[in-house]
Amino acid sequence: MIEGIDHVQLAAPAGCEEAARRFFGELLGLEELEKPESVVGRGGVWFRVGAQQLHIGVAPDFVPARKAHPALRVSRYDELQNRLRAAHVQLTDDNSIPGLRRCHVADPWGNRIELVEA
C-alpha cells in the first residue's frame, strides 16, 4: 500500500522564504519547485530532493525541530561540507554508526537537518 515518501515538511516562521531559498536552494543545491496556486498564499517554499520533495511551511507558532529531522543523502559530501563551512554554517559530525559518514546542521530557523554521504 505505502510505496514511499512523497515529501517531508519542515516548519519555519513567517517571512522565511528568502532565507529558505538561500539555505536550501543556494547552499544545499536543491531545485525550487513552483507551488500550486491554491497554496501559494500560505507562504513557504517547496524544493525537489531526488524523486521526493522538501516543503518549508509557515507555522504561526513556530518552534524548531531539534530531534525530528530529514536525512538527506549527499553525493560530493566533502564538497558540500566545505561549501557550508565557507558560509559559516556549523556542522556537527556524527560518527556513531561505523562506516557511515554523516553530520548535522541547522537550517536558518534551528531545525535539525542530517546530511549522509551517499
C-alpha positions in Angstrom: 0.0 0.0 0.0 2.6 2.6 1.0 5.1 3.0 -1.8 7.4 5.6 -0.5 7.7 9.2 0.8 6.2 11.9 -1.3 7.5 14.8 0.7 8.7 15.9 4.1 7.7 19.3 5.6 9.8 21.4 7.9 8.2 24.3 9.7 9.5 27.8 9.6 8.4 31.3 10.8 6.5 33.8 8.6 8.7 35.6 6.2 11.1 32.6 5.8 11.1 32.4 2.0 14.3 34.2 1.1 16.3 32.5 3.8 14.9 29.2 2.6 15.9 29.9 -0.9 19.5 30.8 0.2 19.9 27.8 2.5 18.1 25.0 0.7 18.5 26.4 -2.8 21.9 28.1 -3.0 23.8 26.3 -0.2 22.3 22.8 -0.4 21.7 23.0 -4.2 18.1 21.9 -4.2 15.8 22.9 -7.1 12.9 25.1 -6.1 9.5 23.9 -7.3 6.6 26.1 -8.2 3.8 25.7 -5.7 0.2 25.1 -6.8 -1.7 28.4 -7.0 -4.1 27.1 -4.4 -1.4 27.0 -1.7 0.8 30.0 -2.6 -0.9 32.3 -0.1 0.2 30.0 2.8 3.8 31.1 2.4 6.8 28.8 2.4 8.9 27.2 -0.4 9.0 23.8 -2.0 12.1 22.0 -3.2 12.9 18.8 -5.2 15.0 16.2 -3.4 15.6 13.4 -5.9 12.2 11.9 -6.6 10.8 13.4 -3.4 10.1 16.9 -2.2 11.0 19.0 0.8 8.4 21.6 1.8 9.2 24.6 4.0 5.9 25.6 5.5 5.0 28.6 7.6 3.9 27.8 11.2 2.3 30.7 13.1 3.6 29.4 16.5 6.9 28.2 15.1 9.3 26.1 17.3 12.3 24.5 15.6 12.5 20.7 15.5 15.7 19.8 17.3 15.3 16.0 17.3 13.0 15.1 14.5 14.7 15.7 11.1 15.0 14.8 7.5 18.2 13.0 6.5 19.4 14.0 3.0 21.7 11.6 1.0 24.6 13.6 -0.4 26.9 12.9 -3.3 30.1 15.0 -3.2 29.8 15.1 0.6 33.1 16.8 1.3 32.4 19.5 -1.3 29.0 20.3 0.4 30.6 20.3 3.8 33.2 22.8 2.6 30.6 25.0 1.0 28.6 25.1 4.2 31.6 25.8 6.3 32.6 28.7 4.0 29.1 30.1 4.6 29.7 29.8 8.3 27.1 27.0 8.8 28.0 24.9 11.9 28.4 21.2 11.1 28.4 18.6 13.8 30.0 15.3 12.7 28.3 12.1 13.9 30.5 9.0 13.9 28.1 6.9 16.0 27.4 4.5 13.1 30.5 2.7 11.9 31.2 3.1 8.2 28.6 5.9 7.7 29.8 9.5 7.2 27.1 11.9 8.4 26.7 15.2 10.1 24.0 17.5 11.4 23.4 21.2 10.5 20.6 23.6 11.4 18.5 25.4 8.9 18.2 29.2 9.3 15.5 28.7 12.0 17.1 25.9 14.0 15.5 22.8 12.5 17.9 19.8 12.5 19.0 18.5 9.1 21.1 15.4 8.8 23.5 15.0 5.8 24.5 11.4 4.9 27.2 10.6 2.4 25.8 8.6 -0.5 
